């Protein structure tokens, strides 16, 4: 299975189980972040802040997080330590609906603070995966991981939607937060059993600095093009993020049940096609897979502007899941392929910093555009941005072949 090396086989299995258990949390509660913002008393702006402010915090924390990860000779202890902090923060989410005061603002602040330990975990985990699995195995390992994780996400989303539909708020938010806590604690147990290779910390590596990040962009055309294309992609993905919640809840007058349906059928599309995308990527490249997935997502957007029918939204979500599978796999493996092996932490930190800023700006601009020009122009503008990002991402993979890491 995957490799003749026992440590790699064990890590692949642990990664699959970690992905599935962590995806229980992803399916249970993340589709309802925006809905909970509204239930807590927030307005359209708060719905946008739920995506934007945590993304900004994540972006600004990239350099400190990179320094913290680079300071340690091994990634796994860093990952486990901060994973505990992130997971226990779900307890605060569980009690938030019962806290007096400006709950929508507290909600946004809490989600933002949760992103601090999670940013460190993300950097440590991403570099660890690159060090455990050689390039030739990544498409297969993470294709399988995405397939199983998506199936778990779909099942959890259906369960989460049932809770939202049948359990009155605020109890529904507490139930989902505590259930998510249980799931991520299970995932933590599997993370602990990953087999980190010896001598993980490259000799001579140093913590990221602004100067080193600038030199990285100037000295690596493939990575710089991937970075620009990814930044546009994050704008294209997040420009309509809050707009979709407003469309479904306030314009189409749907309830939380339908949000779960849309997330569930999208996840089903990802599940059914992830392994196919993995095979496709093995024959071609991560950037080709990524560009095709982004182009497909771009073509779906205008339809949202001209319908209020939930079954049409569900069909669009299912088709979106088909293309999202290619985006998810190509995005992760593309980053690992384009990041210079000797400066991987710097590259990932810079990538997260720049794309995080775009993720912060885009939802706020999307809500502003919705109020100024209306729904249809927002969708057409977003389609154009996604199409341009697909072209740039495809071009980034053609600069030169990347050495195996």
SULKAUR-V386427 format. One record per residue. N is the residue number from 1. RES is the residue in one letter. PSI is psi in whole degrees, 0 to 359 (* if undefined). D_LAST is the distance of its C-alpha to the last C-alpha in Angstrom with 1 decimal. Layout:
n=(N | N)
res=(RES | RES)
psi=(PSI | PSI)
d_last=(D_LAST | D_LAST)
This chain:
n=(1 | 2 | 3 | 4 | 5 | 6 | 7 | 8 | 9 | 10 | 11 | 12 | 13 | 14 | 15 | 16 | 17 | 18 | 19 | 20 | 21 | 22 | 23 | 24 | 25 | 26 | 27 | 28 | 29 | 30 | 31 | 32 | 33 | 34 | 35 | 36 | 37 | 38 | 39 | 40 | 41 | 42 | 43 | 44 | 45 | 46 | 47 | 48 | 49 | 50 | 51 | 52 | 53 | 54 | 55 | 56 | 57 | 58 | 59 | 60 | 61 | 62 | 63 | 64 | 65 | 66 | 67 | 68 | 69 | 70 | 71 | 72 | 73 | 74 | 75 | 76 | 77 | 78 | 79 | 80 | 81 | 82 | 83 | 84 | 85 | 86 | 87 | 88 | 89 | 90 | 91 | 92 | 93 | 94 | 95 | 96 | 97 | 98 | 99 | 100 | 101 | 102 | 103 | 104 | 105 | 106 | 107 | 108 | 109 | 110 | 111 | 112 | 113 | 114 | 115 | 116 | 117 | 118 | 119 | 120 | 121 | 122 | 123 | 124 | 125 | 126 | 127 | 128 | 129 | 130 | 131 | 132 | 133 | 134 | 135 | 136 | 137 | 138 | 139 | 140 | 141 | 142 | 143 | 144 | 145 | 146 | 147 | 148 | 149 | 150 | 151 | 152 | 153 | 154 | 155 | 156 | 157 | 158 | 159 | 160 | 161 | 162 | 163 | 164 | 165 | 166 | 167 | 168 | 169 | 170 | 171 | 172 | 173 | 174 | 175 | 176 | 177 | 178 | 179 | 180 | 181 | 182 | 183 | 184 | 185 | 186 | 187 | 188 | 189 | 190 | 191 | 192 | 193 | 194 | 195 | 196 | 197 | 198 | 199 | 200 | 201 | 202 | 203 | 204 | 205 | 206 | 207 | 208 | 209 | 210 | 211 | 212 | 213 | 214 | 215 | 216 | 217 | 218 | 219 | 220 | 221 | 222 | 223 | 224 | 225 | 226 | 227 | 228 | 229 | 230 | 231 | 232 | 233 | 234 | 235 | 236 | 237 | 238 | 239 | 240 | 241 | 242 | 243 | 244 | 245 | 246 | 247 | 248 | 249 | 250 | 251 | 252 | 253 | 254 | 255 | 256 | 257 | 258 | 259 | 260 | 261 | 262 | 263 | 264 | 265 | 266 | 267 | 268 | 269 | 270 | 271 | 272 | 273 | 274 | 275 | 276 | 277 | 278 | 279 | 280 | 281 | 282 | 283 | 284 | 285 | 286 | 287 | 288 | 289 | 290 | 291 | 292 | 293 | 294 | 295 | 296 | 297 | 298 | 299 | 300 | 301 | 302 | 303 | 304 | 305 | 306 | 307 | 308 | 309 | 310 | 311 | 312 | 313 | 314 | 315 | 316 | 317 | 318 | 319 | 320 | 321 | 322 | 323 | 324 | 325 | 326 | 327 | 328 | 329 | 330 | 331 | 332 | 333 | 334 | 335 | 336 | 337 | 338 | 339 | 340 | 341 | 342 | 343 | 344 | 345 | 346 | 347 | 348 | 349 | 350 | 351 | 352 | 353 | 354 | 355 | 356 | 357 | 358 | 359 | 360 | 361 | 362 | 363 | 364 | 365 | 366 | 367 | 368 | 369 | 370 | 371 | 372 | 373 | 374 | 375 | 376 | 377 | 378 | 379 | 380 | 381 | 382 | 383 | 384 | 385 | 386 | 387 | 388 | 389 | 390 | 391 | 392 | 393 | 394 | 395 | 396 | 397 | 398 | 399 | 400 | 401 | 402 | 403 | 404 | 405)
res=(X | X | X | X | X | X | X | X | X | X | X | X | X | X | X | X | X | X | X | X | X | X | X | X | X | X | X | X | X | X | X | X | X | X | X | X | X | X | X | X | X | X | X | X | X | X | X | X | X | X | X | X | X | X | X | X | X | X | X | X | X | X | X | X | X | X | X | X | X | X | X | X | X | X | X | X | X | X | X | X | X | X | X | X | X | X | X | X | X | X | X | X | X | X | X | X | X | X | X | X | X | X | X | X | X | X | X | X | X | X | X | X | X | X | X | X | X | X | X | X | X | X | X | X | X | X | X | X | X | X | X | X | X | X | X | X | X | X | X | X | X | X | X | X | X | X | X | X | X | X | X | X | X | X | X | X | X | X | X | X | X | X | X | X | X | X | X | X | X | X | X | X | X | X | X | X | X | X | X | X | X | X | X | X | X | X | X | X | X | X | X | X | X | X | X | X | X | X | X | X | X | X | X | X | X | X | X | X | X | X | X | X | X | X | X | X | X | X | X | X | X | X | X | X | X | X | X | X | X | X | X | X | X | X | X | X | X | X | X | X | X | X | X | X | X | X | X | X | X | X | X | X | X | X | X | X | X | X | X | X | X | X | X | X | X | X | X | X | X | X | X | X | X | X | X | X | X | X | X | X | X | X | X | X | X | X | X | X | X | X | X | X | X | X | X | X | X | X | X | X | X | X | X | X | X | X | X | X | X | X | X | X | X | X | X | X | X | X | X | X | X | X | X | X | X | X | X | X | X | X | X | X | X | X | X | X | X | X | X | X | X | X | X | X | X | X | X | X | X | X | X | X | X | X | X | X | X | X | X | X | X | X | X | X | X | X | X | X | X | X | X | X | X | X | X | X | X | X | X | X | X | X | X | X | X | X | X | X | X | X | X | X | X | X | X | X | X | X | X | X | X | X | X | X | X)
psi=(109 | 315 | 154 | 350 | 119 | 320 | 322 | 318 | 315 | 317 | 323 | 316 | 315 | 324 | 321 | 314 | 322 | 314 | 320 | 315 | 321 | 328 | 341 | 315 | 315 | 317 | 325 | 316 | 328 | 329 | 346 | 11 | 310 | 320 | 317 | 327 | 318 | 318 | 331 | 357 | 8 | 161 | 191 | 322 | 320 | 323 | 319 | 320 | 328 | 325 | 318 | 310 | 313 | 325 | 321 | 316 | 316 | 316 | 314 | 338 | 0 | 312 | 312 | 320 | 319 | 320 | 320 | 320 | 316 | 336 | 337 | 141 | 344 | 145 | 324 | 314 | 324 | 314 | 313 | 316 | 311 | 338 | 325 | 314 | 313 | 315 | 320 | 343 | 344 | 338 | 323 | 322 | 324 | 326 | 352 | 318 | 344 | 4 | 129 | 156 | 192 | 79 | 321 | 319 | 317 | 321 | 311 | 318 | 317 | 315 | 324 | 316 | 326 | 332 | 344 | 301 | 329 | 330 | 316 | 316 | 317 | 315 | 314 | 317 | 315 | 314 | 324 | 318 | 321 | 329 | 332 | 315 | 121 | 161 | 324 | 340 | 346 | 318 | 318 | 312 | 311 | 339 | 314 | 318 | 314 | 322 | 308 | 320 | 323 | 320 | 317 | 319 | 317 | 312 | 318 | 324 | 319 | 316 | 317 | 319 | 323 | 320 | 314 | 322 | 331 | 336 | 128 | 145 | 139 | 358 | 326 | 320 | 320 | 316 | 315 | 323 | 316 | 322 | 321 | 321 | 314 | 319 | 315 | 337 | 323 | 317 | 324 | 324 | 321 | 324 | 322 | 338 | 9 | 146 | 100 | 131 | 153 | 158 | 46 | 320 | 115 | 138 | 135 | 358 | 150 | 158 | 150 | 143 | 163 | 320 | 317 | 326 | 321 | 316 | 329 | 316 | 316 | 328 | 1 | 91 | 322 | 314 | 320 | 320 | 320 | 322 | 315 | 314 | 320 | 325 | 316 | 322 | 318 | 325 | 314 | 327 | 326 | 346 | 317 | 10 | 306 | 331 | 321 | 317 | 315 | 318 | 311 | 317 | 315 | 331 | 317 | 352 | 43 | 164 | 184 | 334 | 316 | 326 | 319 | 320 | 313 | 316 | 321 | 314 | 330 | 315 | 324 | 320 | 319 | 315 | 316 | 340 | 355 | 316 | 326 | 318 | 323 | 318 | 319 | 316 | 325 | 328 | 337 | 256 | 161 | 322 | 328 | 313 | 315 | 313 | 318 | 318 | 317 | 318 | 319 | 317 | 326 | 320 | 338 | 337 | 314 | 332 | 325 | 332 | 342 | 21 | 153 | 15 | 124 | 328 | 327 | 317 | 320 | 318 | 316 | 321 | 320 | 315 | 322 | 323 | 323 | 315 | 329 | 327 | 317 | 323 | 312 | 312 | 315 | 326 | 310 | 309 | 329 | 319 | 314 | 325 | 322 | 337 | 127 | 125 | 322 | 348 | 40 | 319 | 315 | 314 | 316 | 321 | 315 | 317 | 311 | 325 | 308 | 312 | 330 | 321 | 318 | 321 | 329 | 313 | 318 | 312 | 323 | 317 | 322 | 314 | 321 | 314 | 323 | 318 | 334 | 313 | 347 | 176 | 312 | 312 | 326 | 316 | 320 | 320 | 316 | 321 | 317 | 319 | 316 | 319 | 318 | 320 | 324 | 318 | 315 | 320 | 321 | 319 | 329 | 328 | 353 | 1 | 313 | 155 | 142 | 139 | 149 | 140 | *)
d_last=(20.2 | 16.5 | 15.7 | 17.9 | 16.6 | 19.2 | 17.3 | 14.7 | 17.8 | 19.6 | 17.0 | 16.9 | 20.7 | 21.0 | 18.8 | 21.1 | 24.2 | 23.0 | 22.4 | 25.9 | 27.8 | 26.4 | 27.2 | 30.8 | 31.1 | 29.5 | 32.1 | 35.0 | 35.2 | 32.9 | 34.7 | 37.8 | 36.8 | 38.9 | 41.7 | 42.1 | 42.2 | 45.2 | 46.8 | 46.6 | 48.7 | 46.2 | 46.7 | 44.5 | 43.1 | 42.0 | 40.2 | 38.2 | 37.7 | 36.2 | 33.1 | 33.4 | 34.1 | 31.4 | 28.9 | 30.3 | 30.2 | 26.5 | 25.8 | 27.9 | 26.4 | 22.8 | 23.1 | 25.0 | 22.6 | 19.6 | 21.7 | 22.7 | 19.2 | 18.0 | 21.3 | 20.4 | 18.4 | 17.4 | 16.7 | 18.7 | 22.1 | 21.7 | 20.9 | 23.9 | 26.3 | 26.0 | 25.8 | 29.3 | 30.7 | 29.4 | 30.8 | 34.2 | 34.7 | 35.6 | 38.8 | 39.8 | 39.2 | 41.5 | 44.4 | 44.0 | 46.5 | 49.2 | 48.6 | 51.4 | 50.6 | 48.6 | 46.3 | 44.3 | 43.4 | 42.6 | 40.4 | 38.3 | 38.1 | 37.0 | 34.3 | 33.1 | 33.2 | 31.3 | 28.4 | 28.1 | 26.8 | 24.9 | 23.0 | 21.9 | 21.0 | 19.0 | 16.9 | 16.5 | 15.8 | 13.2 | 11.0 | 12.0 | 10.9 | 7.3 | 7.7 | 9.9 | 8.7 | 5.9 | 5.8 | 9.0 | 10.8 | 10.5 | 13.4 | 15.6 | 15.2 | 15.7 | 18.2 | 20.2 | 19.9 | 21.2 | 23.9 | 25.2 | 24.9 | 26.8 | 29.5 | 30.0 | 30.1 | 32.8 | 34.9 | 34.7 | 35.6 | 38.6 | 39.6 | 39.1 | 41.2 | 43.9 | 44.1 | 44.3 | 47.0 | 49.1 | 48.7 | 50.3 | 48.5 | 47.9 | 47.6 | 45.0 | 42.6 | 43.1 | 42.7 | 39.3 | 38.1 | 39.0 | 37.6 | 34.3 | 34.4 | 34.9 | 31.9 | 29.4 | 30.8 | 30.0 | 26.4 | 26.2 | 27.3 | 24.3 | 21.8 | 23.4 | 22.5 | 18.7 | 17.2 | 15.1 | 13.3 | 15.2 | 14.4 | 12.4 | 13.9 | 12.3 | 15.3 | 17.2 | 15.8 | 18.8 | 20.1 | 20.0 | 23.1 | 24.5 | 24.5 | 20.8 | 20.1 | 22.4 | 20.9 | 17.4 | 19.1 | 21.1 | 18.4 | 15.9 | 17.9 | 15.4 | 14.7 | 18.4 | 19.6 | 17.4 | 19.0 | 22.5 | 22.2 | 21.1 | 24.0 | 26.4 | 25.1 | 25.8 | 29.3 | 29.8 | 28.9 | 30.9 | 33.8 | 35.6 | 34.3 | 37.6 | 39.6 | 38.8 | 40.2 | 43.3 | 43.6 | 43.6 | 45.7 | 48.1 | 48.4 | 48.2 | 49.7 | 47.3 | 46.7 | 43.8 | 44.1 | 43.0 | 40.0 | 38.9 | 39.6 | 37.6 | 34.5 | 35.1 | 35.3 | 32.3 | 30.3 | 31.9 | 30.7 | 27.1 | 27.6 | 29.1 | 26.4 | 23.0 | 22.4 | 23.6 | 21.2 | 18.3 | 19.6 | 20.2 | 16.7 | 15.4 | 17.9 | 17.3 | 14.7 | 14.3 | 16.5 | 19.2 | 19.4 | 19.7 | 22.3 | 24.4 | 24.5 | 25.6 | 28.2 | 29.7 | 30.0 | 31.7 | 34.3 | 35.5 | 36.5 | 40.0 | 41.4 | 41.2 | 43.6 | 46.4 | 46.6 | 47.5 | 47.4 | 45.2 | 44.7 | 43.4 | 41.0 | 39.9 | 39.3 | 37.3 | 35.2 | 34.5 | 33.4 | 31.3 | 29.5 | 28.7 | 26.9 | 25.5 | 23.5 | 21.6 | 21.3 | 20.0 | 17.2 | 16.3 | 16.6 | 14.2 | 11.4 | 12.3 | 11.9 | 8.4 | 7.7 | 10.2 | 9.6 | 8.8 | 6.1 | 9.2 | 11.5 | 10.1 | 13.4 | 15.5 | 14.0 | 14.5 | 17.9 | 19.0 | 18.1 | 20.1 | 22.8 | 23.5 | 23.3 | 25.3 | 28.1 | 28.3 | 28.6 | 31.4 | 33.3 | 33.1 | 35.1 | 37.8 | 38.1 | 38.3 | 41.2 | 42.9 | 42.6 | 44.0 | 47.0 | 47.5 | 46.8 | 46.6 | 44.2 | 44.0 | 42.9 | 40.2 | 38.8 | 39.1 | 37.5 | 34.6 | 34.2 | 34.1 | 31.4 | 29.2 | 29.8 | 28.9 | 25.6 | 24.8 | 25.4 | 23.3 | 20.3 | 20.6 | 21.0 | 17.9 | 15.7 | 18.0 | 17.5 | 14.9 | 12.1 | 8.6 | 6.3 | 3.8 | 0.0)
